[in-house]
Amino acid sequence: ETGSVALVGAGPGDPDLLTLKALRFLQSADVILYDDLVAPGVLALARREAEKISVGKRGYRPSCRQDQIVAMLIELASNGKRVVRLKGGDPMVFGRANEEISALRSAGVPVEIVPGVTAALGAAASLQVSLTERDKARRVQFITAHAHDGRLPDDFDWGALCDPHASSVVYMGVKMLGVLSERLLERGIDPATPALLVERATWAEERRIFGTIATLAAKVAAVDPAGPCVVLIGAAFAAYDGEAAPIDHGVKQAAL
Amino acid sequence: ETGSVALVGAGPGDPDLLTLKALRFLQSADVILYDDLVAPGVLALARREAEKISVGKRGYRPSCRQDQIVAMLIELASNGKRVVRLKGGDPMVFGRANEEISALRSAGVPVEIVPGVTAALGAAASLQVSLTERDKARRVQFITAHAHDGRLPDDFDWGALCDPHASSVVYMGVKMLGVLSERLLERGIDPATPALLVERATWAEERRIFGTIATLAAKVAAVDPAGPCVVLIGAAFAAYDGEAAPIDHGVKQAAL
């Protein structure tokens, strides 16, 4: 029997935000290779008999030994295993999927992709702020603030990031937030532009820190969040009305 | 008993790509107000006793009588109904959610947001191409090619859209694709930039048209797709290897 590999999006954290298809793959897997950023509650829904292997950090960080992961996927599938490569959020956003898909195809391994709710969408839902807004934010962009050497990429299109008519969501940007904010301010972004950090969006432990692009980095540094974070930057996020609540603690919306 | 309104993402079309949470809301709703772009297979999963009301086109089109929709949501919730406002893809991407949330809050109606897999993610999964790629596409942006007057917005940040290191996904852009492509070429985008149209991404009837930013619009005009479409533009999409297959018919990946 031929094995297979599915790249499966784990969603932003709340296990309830898995897709039906992702759940089915998790419940029929022989082996699951998962990122550190996947919420424990999601893994708990996987088939109990499945072997679960942590393969480290997700994305562009140096700790991610991509070649080893790919070799494992190919070897397991060649041995007839149904393999799930479980990625935080969606597999096609900052997940190095093209490299994995290309290598698996070259090795003759059947591949399927199961999309997921990416962290930006989870955070927007949790905060109850839209990523786009008629006239005000007709464009939304996702960036990662880590190059593969672990530093802030220097080839950003700064004009695109400072555009007052766009919303931006920065993935994996906590340690880079200070320098990223400085650069944006140097390049002319309005210092009053709303900016919001969401740690562990949609998890029970979700935390939010609200400010502007000029003030957020210092507030975040004081809290030093350790979980997966996204930073939302843009005029549309002025619609966030959580300021009345403690801004550095989880404020889950009341259940209906 | 107080009613409530949930803005629920229907996902890109395949009912299997609903989240567990969205399914639960659909199965406990009294009334469902749905967009035309919501796939019939998704609606079929809703509670049979729920009243289902079509409220027309999604997004920025003039056919969308936003004030009437908001008035209906408030009235139904005020009468104690559990209301689901079902939106194609994710409610926080091109869905006018901020207007609805703000009006509902002002009326004292409890609101919850259930995110969904937005069309760009569904299309990327279906095509097996990543929206981002290390070094090649560190930024991904979603735009809509309709202003509220139904024309191409003239305040786009063209530099951001022509950036060779970004991927772009255009929502609801089929009729605007010709003029959008022309403008991008005028502003200096590489004419060889890969461009892909996906109609009804993840539906059984999915169709794909592959070309470059210079050739796609004419190919699309010849086919004249009527279903919801996204257009993917960027160097990362060179990884799409469906050219060998008929490019203007659905080529669903084989099931695992």
Interface residues (C-beta under 8 A of the other chain):
Chain A: S4 A6 G9 G11 P12 D14 P15 D16 L17 L18 T19 L20 K21 L23 R24 Y60 R82 D90 P91 M92 V93 F94 G95 R96 A97 N98 E99 I101 S102 R105 P110 V111 E112 I113 V114 P115 G116 V117 T118 L121 G122 A124 A125 S126 Q128 V129 S130 L131 T132 E133 R134 D135 R138 R139 V140 Q141 F142 I143 T144 A147 H148 P153 D155 F156 D157 G159 A160 D163 H165 A166 A236 A239 D241 Q253 A254 A255 L256
Chain B: S4 A6 G9 G11 P12 D14 P15 D16 L17 L18 T19 L20 K21 L23 R24 Y60 R82 D90 P91 M92 V93 F94 G95 R96 A97 N98 E99 I101 S102 R105 P110 V111 E112 I113 V114 P115 G116 V117 T118 L121 G122 A124 A125 S126 Q128 V129 S130 L131 T132 E133 R134 D135 R138 R139 V140 Q141 F142 I143 T144 A147 H148 P153 D155 F156 D157 G159 A160 D163 H165 A166 A236 A239 D241 Q253 A254 A255 L256
